[in-house]
């Protein structure tokens, strides 16, 4: 699955330029940047983010009226209302294996495909209550292009037309499998036009064929701070590598506590004051 991701590009203009260059380089007869029309609202809302969670407003790339647009969207399709009048659940992810045919997503798959720009995503490992995050990012730097779907939706407060998106997930690649069994679908630059429905003959069947695990070696992994577990933390320090041996000062041999039978000494000094606002562990597959 994909429950958190990052986009730390320093400013909106740089993000647009990076997307234009990538999409242009991947197009047939590439080498020329593709113009992207940027929605002023997306520019106004943009800032580097290090812990993007469901319900966050984030820029997404779509094809509309023969042009590519970078527009703001809220992460998560609205699911069913919970019992007792509670707010509906958010569908942050859609399984790539069934999105084309599942009633919740098939309309968006046919007509409303999008690309979610990112530069990394988090997955967790470890026992419940002590999940440890790993940040996966492009091995050679640059952007990731996550395959997404979007749907128009009315803002309940203003009545204005809003856009909601979900991220497609697939089986984990060799890079991600040691940590989690699912990962977001990553699109190559040459696949963006087909996925957006902007290329000639860009039908849903051919688009579905793009939904596969990333090639081995395309992602690098970095163990990072458990501070990521709380959505209240959103700063560059979240991406700093955590070295287990340096997490706590070593005790002198005479005072070192022995582990309990069958246990181990703690590897991390967890941030106990801020528990995870969104459970970062494994969730039911999507």
Secondary structure, 3 states (H helix, E strand, C coil): CCCEEEECCCCHHHHHHHHHHHHHHHCCCCCCCCCEEECHHHHHHCCCEEEEECCCEEEEEEEECCEEEEEEEEECEEEEECHHHCCEEEECEEECCCCCCCCCCHHHHHHCEEEEEECEEEEEECCCCCCEEEEEEECCCCCEEEEEEEEEEECCCCCCEEEEEEEEEEECCCCCCCCCCEEECECCHHHHHHHHCCCCCCCHHHHHCCCCCCCCCCEEEEECCHHHHCCCCCCHHHHCCCCHHHCCCCCCCCCCCCCCCCCCCCCCCCCCCCCCCCCCCCCCCC
